[in-house]
Amino acid sequence: MRLDFARPMYERQGPYASVYLAGSSTEDRRRRWRSLREGMEEADQTTLDALEAAATDPAPGQAMFAAGGELMLAETLSEPPPQEQARWSPLPHVTPLLMLRGENVPHLRVIVDHGARR
């Protein structure tokens, strides 16, 4: 599984808004987005505005990630996400996106740097 698409998000300081959105039309998508947006009171207005501008894709589903007023990634999904959700957290919540991509992971590589202690 290639995760290069997510690298820029993990190189940038958070917090992040992570949104998984469904909807069959642009109007339906906007209505669903407004409902999810209400649950992210902690998020800054510019980040929410960046997500709102991207929340009009008429595809069956969409995964969006934004931080600091900038849309970092918006990916069209071929099917609706199993659960619509919006999360404000220190790091982007990419696990549902990886599961929706359905790629097999043949191995996992972990790099640990013990010299970076504070």
BELNORDA-V108482 format. One record per backbone hydrogen bond with DSSP energy under -0.5 kcal/mol. NH is the residue of the N-H (numbers start at 1). CO is the residue of the C=O. Records with the same first field share a line. If there is no record, write none. Layout:
BEGIN
NH: CO / CO
END
This chain:
BEGIN
3: 1
6: 3
7: 3 / 4
8: 4
9: 6
10: 6
11: 7
12: 8 / 9
15: 89
16: 89
17: 66
18: 16 / 87
19: 64
20: 85
21: 19 / 62
23: 60
29: 25
30: 26
31: 27
32: 28
33: 29
34: 30
35: 31
36: 32
37: 33
38: 34
39: 36
40: 37
43: 40
48: 44
49: 45
50: 46
51: 47
52: 48
53: 49
54: 50 / 51
55: 51 / 52
56: 54
57: 54
61: 77
62: 21
63: 75
64: 19
65: 73
66: 17
67: 70
70: 67
72: 65 / 70
73: 65
75: 63
77: 61
85: 20
87: 18
89: 16 / 87
94: 92
98: 94
99: 95
100: 96
101: 97
102: 98
103: 98
106: 104
110: 108
112: 110
114: 112
116: 113
117: 114
END
